[in-house]
């Protein structure tokens, strides 16, 4: 296989270690001086970055690490724009993708504390034209992905094949979201959906009488003095912006188009540098310029109607434990870029990783976790030696997406098929877009799976051991047919549903 290798020569390295603040100072609460200081082992960090770039064929990586308000690492590696020979540097901006949801949530929470919105307010209260199944979802349910709205990117048939081509504008997308049948009763459970935050952006526009991007930029971001956030057409004017790339079946990288405002909007439109995102992330938790009422809401978790705690907090981030540490995290992906940000409040530590290739479940989250482990002194997990489950053959076979549309699949859309195979005694999975026999229909090489818990597995590429977190790409099997074979497969944080299709 011919593989594109990004040259990692010293001439294209850019970045620096910093011991002083960047840009305009942010008014901070005092740092916790009792927290252990970061272990900045630059040699190990650089090795982890290069290893990630090599295995995922990523042209450029930008990293920002801050502890207690002091930037410890601001560094970039590789090539941000291959065609224009733009070296990666900390000044290069990347697409945030779904990390933008925390910015939208921040705006919503500001409107909540000012009395312009209510957590129990319904979509129809603010968007009277939204009269379909989505109309009774509440602001709280939209913020926490418990509204039951199908995801506009892959689960609303009328939008499929129209998003990347630019044939669907914001009004059409909004109307499709409002009219689509619910995936489940609002408030009954969690399921990640871009549609929730799309409607929140429209609600922000309705109650403020301003565009979404104008309100967020001037009323949410600018007061914090963290740097430049740009959305939509304005983002095209960044002096230096990373191009996105996708790995093709021939092993070469292909440039992707930038994410348009219509499909991304308030669910994923923002473009920033890693430094700006890092300063913003910490400001939400520590800056005195953030209303304490907003901060309290930001980290608030809610319950679904069945009593389960939803760890996707009101602030548009996922609350989890990374070993013994509390972490607030979110991943971001676009058609050709992958990012991840994490804040560890007990260490007052912020880690941001932004890249310009989106390898799917092995995205920037893997690199952020590697850097966090080095800094926090946490041992790396041992790579799995095989699938330690009883009768792994009961998972093997072809699974068809339950809601697969007939329209051509758009880039970024969920694949129509998942093929589970055995490599020795280890399960592996790959995606397919047509019903042809593999490998002709494969959209990516088979990725080994490692057991996370029970019948849940995570991608384990290149011998890397996965982190046991659902947001990092979990494949969960459930149910049994009459022969004892797994019946259902749920993929990733969107929990895209697939059904086992036995061969006849």
C-alpha positions in Angstrom: 0.0 0.0 0.0 1.2 3.5 -0.9 1.1 5.6 2.3 1.6 9.4 2.4 4.1 10.2 5.2 4.2 13.7 6.4 7.9 14.9 6.6 8.7 15.6 10.2 11.9 17.6 9.6 13.1 20.3 11.9 12.5 22.9 9.3 8.7 22.5 9.6 8.6 22.3 13.4 7.0 25.4 14.9 6.2 26.2 18.5 7.6 27.0 21.8 7.4 26.3 25.5 5.9 29.1 27.4 6.2 30.3 31.0 4.2 33.5 30.5 0.7 34.2 29.5 -0.4 34.7 25.9 -2.5 37.6 24.5 -4.7 39.7 26.7 -4.7 38.6 30.3 -7.7 36.8 31.7 -8.9 37.7 35.2 -8.4 34.5 37.1 -9.4 33.1 40.4 -6.2 32.1 42.4 -4.8 28.8 41.3 -4.8 25.9 43.7 -1.2 26.0 44.9 -1.6 22.6 46.6 -2.2 20.8 43.3 0.7 18.7 42.1 2.6 20.5 39.3 2.6 19.1 35.8 5.4 16.8 34.7 6.3 18.4 31.4 8.5 15.6 29.8 8.9 17.2 26.4 10.7 14.2 24.9 7.9 11.8 25.8 5.3 14.2 24.6 7.0 14.8 21.3 7.4 11.1 20.8 3.7 10.5 21.5 2.7 13.2 19.0 5.0 11.8 16.3 3.7 8.3 16.9 0.1 9.5 16.6 0.8 11.4 13.4 2.5 8.4 11.9 -0.2 5.9 12.8 -3.1 8.2 11.8 -1.4 9.8 8.8 -2.2 13.2 10.3 -0.3 16.1 8.6 -0.4 18.6 11.5 -1.0 18.7 15.3 -1.3 21.7 17.6 -1.1 21.3 21.3 -1.8 23.7 24.2 -1.3 22.8 27.9 -2.0 25.2 30.8 -1.8 24.7 34.5 -3.0 27.3 37.0 -3.3 30.0 34.3 0.3 29.5 33.1 0.8 28.1 29.6 3.2 25.2 29.9 3.3 23.9 26.3 2.3 25.7 23.1 3.6 23.8 20.2 2.7 22.6 16.7 4.1 19.9 14.5 3.9 19.1 10.8 2.2 20.8 7.8 -1.1 22.7 8.2 -1.8 23.1 4.5 0.0 20.7 2.2 -1.0 22.3 -1.1 0.1 25.7 0.0 3.1 24.5 2.0 1.9 26.2 5.2 3.9 24.9 8.2 1.9 24.1 11.4 2.4 26.7 14.1 0.5 27.8 17.2 -0.9 30.7 15.1 -2.7 28.3 12.8 -6.5 28.0 13.4 -8.4 24.7 13.3 -12.1 23.7 13.1 -13.4 23.0 16.6 -16.2 20.8 15.4 -18.5 19.7 18.2 -16.4 21.4 20.9 -18.4 24.3 19.6 -21.4 22.9 21.6 -19.9 24.0 24.9 -19.7 27.6 23.5 -23.4 27.4 22.4 -24.3 26.0 25.9 -22.4 28.9 27.5 -24.5 31.4 25.5 -27.7 29.6 26.5 -26.7 29.6 30.2 -26.1 33.3 30.0 -29.6 33.8 28.6 -30.9 31.6 31.4 -29.5 33.6 34.2 -30.6 36.8 32.5 -34.2 35.5 32.5 -34.6 35.3 28.7 -34.7 31.5 28.7 -35.9 28.8 31.1 -34.6 25.3 31.5 -38.1 23.9 31.3 -39.0 26.2 28.4 -40.1 24.2 25.3 -38.8 24.6 21.8 -42.3 25.8 20.7 -42.1 28.6 23.3 -39.2 30.2 21.4 -39.6 28.8 17.9 -43.4 28.8 17.2 -42.8 27.7 13.6 -41.4 24.4 15.0 -44.6 22.5 15.3 -43.4 18.9 14.7 -42.3 16.2 17.2 -39.4 18.4 18.4 -41.7 21.2 19.6 -42.1 19.9 23.2 -38.5 19.2 23.9 -37.1 21.5 26.7 -34.0 23.6 26.8 -32.6 21.3 29.4 -33.2 18.3 27.2 -31.5 19.9 24.2 -28.5 20.9 26.3 -28.0 17.3 27.7 -28.9 15.3 24.5 -32.0 13.8 26.1 -34.6 15.4 23.7 -34.8 12.3 21.4 -34.1 14.3 18.3 -32.5 12.3 15.4 -29.1 13.5 14.3 -29.3 15.8 11.3 -25.9 14.5 10.1 -27.1 10.9 9.5 -30.5 10.1 10.8 -32.9 12.4 8.9 -33.4 10.9 5.4 -34.5 14.2 3.7 -31.1 15.7 4.6 -28.8 12.9 3.5 -26.6 13.7 0.5 -27.5 17.4 0.8 -25.3 18.7 3.7 -21.8 18.5 2.3 -23.0 19.6 -1.2 -24.5 22.8 0.3 -27.9 22.0 -1.1 -29.6 22.4 2.3 -29.6 25.8 4.0 -30.3 26.6 7.7 -34.1 27.1 7.3 -34.5 23.7 5.5 -32.3 21.9 8.0 -34.3 23.4 10.9 -37.6 22.4 9.3 -36.3 18.9 8.8 -35.3 18.6 12.5 -38.6 19.9 13.7 -40.6 17.5 11.5 -38.5 14.4 12.1 -40.0 11.6 14.3 -38.3 11.4 17.7 -35.9 8.5 18.3 -37.3 8.1 21.8 -39.6 10.0 24.2 -38.0 13.4 25.2 -36.3 13.2 28.6 -36.2 9.4 28.8 -32.6 8.7 27.9 -29.4 10.1 26.5 -28.4 10.0 22.8 -25.9 12.5 21.3 -27.4 14.5 18.5 -26.2 17.5 16.6 -29.9 18.5 16.1 -30.2 19.5 19.8 -27.6 22.2 19.5 -28.8 23.3 16.1 -32.2 24.2 17.6 -30.4 25.9 20.5 -28.6 28.2 18.0 -31.9 29.2 16.4 -33.4 29.8 19.9 -30.5 32.1 20.7 -31.2 34.1 17.6 -34.9 34.3 18.3 -34.6 35.6 21.9 -31.7 38.0 21.2 -32.8 39.3 17.8 -29.2 38.9 16.6 -27.3 36.3 14.6 -26.0 33.3 16.6 -22.4 34.1 15.7 -22.7 37.8 16.6 -24.2 37.2 20.0 -21.6 34.5 20.9 -18.7 36.4 19.6 -19.5 39.7 21.3 -21.5 38.8 24.4 -19.9 35.5 25.4 -16.3 35.3 24.0 -15.0 39.0 23.8 -15.7 39.8 27.5 -13.3 37.0 28.5 -10.4 38.3 26.5 -9.2 34.9 25.4 -8.6 35.4 21.7 -10.3 35.2 18.3 -13.3 32.9 17.7 -14.7 32.9 14.1 -17.7 31.1 12.6 -18.9 30.6 9.1 -17.7 32.9 6.3 -15.8 35.0 8.9 -13.6 32.0 9.7 -12.4 31.9 6.1 -10.5 35.2 6.8 -8.2 33.7 9.4 -4.6 34.7 8.3 -3.5 31.1 8.8 -6.0 28.2 8.8 -5.4 24.4 8.6 -6.8 22.5 5.7 -8.6 19.3 6.4 -7.6 15.9 5.0 -9.0 12.4 4.8 -7.1 9.1 4.3 -8.3 7.4 1.1 -8.3 3.6 0.3 -5.1 4.0 -1.7 -3.3 5.2 1.5 -3.0 8.8 0.3 -4.4 11.9 1.9 -7.1 13.9 0.1 -7.9 17.5 0.9 -11.5 17.9 2.2 -13.7 21.0 2.0 -14.1 23.2 5.0 -17.2 22.7 7.2 -20.0 25.0 5.9 -22.1 27.1 8.2 -25.4 25.4 7.2 -24.7 21.9 8.5 -22.4 23.0 11.4 -24.0 26.2 12.6 -24.4 26.2 16.4 -23.5 22.5 16.7 -20.0 22.9 15.3 -19.0 26.1 13.4 -16.3 27.7 15.4 -12.7 28.0 14.2 -9.8 28.9 16.7 -6.2 28.2 17.5 -5.4 25.6 20.2 -4.2 28.4 22.4 -7.4 30.4 22.2 -9.5 27.3 22.9 -7.3 26.4 25.8 -7.6 29.9 27.3 -11.4 29.9 26.8 -11.7 26.4 28.4 -10.0 27.4 31.6 -11.7 30.8 31.7 -15.1 29.0 31.9 -14.0 27.3 35.1 -11.7 29.9 36.7 -12.1 33.4 35.3 -13.8 36.0 37.5 -15.3 37.4 34.3 -17.7 34.5 34.2 -20.9 34.9 36.1 -20.8 32.5 39.1 -24.4 31.5 38.3 -23.4 30.5 34.8 -20.4 28.5 36.1 -22.6 26.6 38.6 -25.0 25.7 35.8 -22.2 24.8 33.5 -21.1 21.8 35.6 -24.6 20.7 36.6 -25.7 17.2 35.6 -29.4 16.2 35.3 -31.4 13.0 35.5 -33.4 11.3 32.8 -37.0 10.2 33.5 -35.8 6.7 34.5 -33.6 8.2 37.2 -30.2 7.8 35.4 -27.7 10.5 35.8 -26.7 12.1 32.5 -23.1 13.0 32.6 -23.4 15.3 29.6 -23.6 18.4 31.7 -25.6 21.6 31.0 -22.4 23.3 29.9 -22.1 21.1 26.7 -19.3 18.9 28.0 -19.0 15.3 29.2 -18.2 14.8 32.9 -16.2 11.7 33.7 -13.4 10.3 35.8 -9.9 9.9 34.3 -8.5 7.4 36.8 -9.0 9.3 40.1 -9.4 12.7 38.6 -12.5 14.5 37.6 -12.5 15.6 33.9 -14.7 17.7 31.7 -14.1 16.8 28.1 -15.4 17.1 24.6 -14.3 15.8 21.2 -14.7 17.7 18.0 -14.7 16.3 14.4 -15.4 17.8 11.0 -15.0 16.5 7.5 -11.3 16.5 7.7 -10.2 17.6 11.2 -10.3 16.2 14.7 -9.9 18.0 18.1 -10.2 17.3 21.8 -10.2 19.4 24.9 -10.1 18.5 28.6 -10.1 20.3 31.8 -9.0 18.6 35.1 -10.3 20.9 37.9 -8.5 19.1 40.7 -5.2 19.9 39.0 -6.4 23.1 37.3 -5.0 21.6 34.1 -6.2 22.3 30.6 -5.1 20.1 27.6 -6.1 20.9 24.0 -5.2 18.9 20.9 -6.2 20.0 17.4 -5.4 18.1 14.2 -6.2 18.3 10.5 -7.2 14.7 9.8 -10.2 12.9 11.1 -9.4 9.1 11.6 -12.7 8.4 13.2 -12.6 6.6 16.6 -8.9 7.0 16.9 -9.1 10.8 16.8 -7.4 13.5 18.8 -8.8 12.0 22.0 -6.1 9.3 21.9 -3.4 11.9 21.8 -4.9 14.1 24.5 -5.1 11.1 26.8 -1.4 10.2 26.0 -0.3 13.7 26.9 -2.5 13.8 30.0 -0.9 10.6 31.2 2.6 11.9 30.7 1.8 15.2 32.5 -0.2 13.6 35.3 2.2 10.7 35.8 -0.5 8.1 35.0 0.7 4.7 33.6 -0.3 3.8 30.1 -2.6 0.9 29.7 -1.3 -2.4 28.4 -2.2 -3.1 24.8 -4.6 -6.1 24.6 -3.4 -9.4 23.4 -6.7 -10.6 22.1 -10.5 -10.6 22.6 -11.0 -12.0 26.1 -14.6 -12.9 25.6 -16.4 -16.3 25.5 -17.1 -17.4 21.9 -16.1 -14.3 20.0 -17.6 -15.8 16.8 -21.0 -14.8 18.1 -20.3 -11.2 17.2 -18.9 -11.9 13.8 -20.9 -10.9 10.7 -22.5 -8.0 8.8 -24.6 -5.4 10.6 -26.9 -3.1 8.6 -27.7 0.4 9.9 -31.3 0.5 11.1 -32.1 4.0 9.7 -29.9 3.8 6.5 -31.3 6.2 3.9 -31.4 5.3 0.2 -29.8 8.6 -0.7 -26.0 8.7 -1.4 -24.0 8.8 1.8 -22.5 12.2 2.6 -19.0 12.6 4.0 -19.2 12.5 7.8 -22.4 10.4 7.7 -22.6 7.1 9.5 -21.7 4.1 7.3 -24.5 1.9 6.2 -22.7 -1.3 7.2 -20.4 -2.6 9.9 -18.5 -5.8 9.2 -17.1 -7.6 12.3 -14.4 -10.2 11.6 -11.9 -12.3 13.6 -8.2 -11.7 13.4 -6.9 -14.8 15.2 -8.9 -14.6 18.4 -9.3 -10.8 18.3 -12.4 -9.1 16.9 -12.0 -6.4 14.3 -14.4 -4.0 12.7 -14.6 -2.1 9.5 -17.2 0.1 7.8 -18.8 -0.4 4.4 -21.0 1.9 2.3 -22.4 -0.7 -0.1 -23.7 -4.2 0.0 -20.8 -5.5 -2.1 -18.5 -8.2 -0.7 -15.4 -6.9 1.1 -12.8 -5.5 0.6 -14.3 -3.7 -2.4 -16.9 -1.9 -0.3 -14.7 -1.1 2.7 -14.4 2.6 3.5 -11.5 1.9 6.0 -9.2 -0.9 7.1 -10.3 -3.3 9.8 -9.6 -1.9 13.2 -9.0 -4.4 16.1 -11.4 -4.2 19.0 -10.5 -4.6 22.7 -12.9 -5.4 25.5 -14.0 -2.4 27.6 -16.7 -4.0 29.7 -19.1 -6.8 29.3 -20.0 -6.8 25.6 -18.7 -3.3 24.9 -15.6 -2.9 22.8 -13.4 0.0 21.8 -11.2 0.5 18.8 -7.6 -0.6 19.5 -5.6 0.5 16.5 -1.9 -0.3 16.1 -1.9 -2.1 19.4 -3.0 0.9 21.4 -5.1 0.1 24.4 -8.4 2.0 24.4 -9.6 4.2 27.2 -12.8 2.9 28.8 -14.9 5.9 27.9 -17.9 5.9 25.6 -17.0 9.1 24.0 -13.8 7.5 22.6 -15.7 5.2 20.3 -17.4 2.3 21.9 -19.0 -0.6 20.0 -21.8 -2.1 22.1 -23.5 -5.4 21.3 -26.9 -6.4 22.7 -29.6 -9.0 22.3 -29.5 -12.5 20.9 -31.1 -14.3 18.0 -32.3 -17.9 18.1 -28.8 -19.2 17.5 -27.2 -17.1 20.2 -25.7 -14.5 17.9 -25.5 -10.8 18.9 -28.5 -9.1 17.3 -27.8 -5.4 17.8 -24.7 -3.2 17.5 -24.6 0.4 18.7 -21.6 2.5 17.6 -20.0 5.5 19.2 -21.3 8.3 21.3 -24.2 8.8 18.8 -25.1 5.2 19.5 -25.9 4.7 15.8 -28.0 1.4 15.6 -27.1 -1.6 13.4 -28.9 -4.9 13.1 -27.2 -8.2 12.5 -27.9 -9.5 8.9 -27.2 -13.3 8.7 -26.1 -14.6 5.3 -28.5 -17.0 3.6 
